[in-house]
């Protein structure tokens, strides 16, 4: 009887979709460009994803990113994301929020973007993300593409 119950539990566990409901932390790096100029960018982020249904989720994220050039400082981000889980691919999501100013003469910026996050190991993921930064003082908006590696728990 015990063997039958264990076998039934194993079948149910593998048949049930994996739910996100997870904390995550990551390091990321990429490129940001605006008006013909481009620079390297690096940062860290932490967040939590909550399942709305077996294949949809919403989440919150805080981040700290730095454009790797002189006269810039760490920009802190407060973002929300939502998306779908696609079997064998991972999470496809839209993301947006607010980032504090990245330099003394800059303003904070609203952002919008999209990304994909793929699990490589049970607790390790990689991601590729695009963000558009809406400038208020300058004529050119900025864009960034970053790749990241993170852990979820």
Secondary structure, 3 states (H helix, E strand, C coil): CHHHHHHHHHHHHHHCCCCCCEEEEEEEEEEEEECCEEEEEEEEEEEEEEEEECCEEEEEEEEEEEECCCCCCCEEEEEEEEEEEECCCEEEEEEEEEECCCCCCCCCEEEEEEEEEEEEECCEEEEEEEEEEECCCCCCCEEEEEEEEEEEC
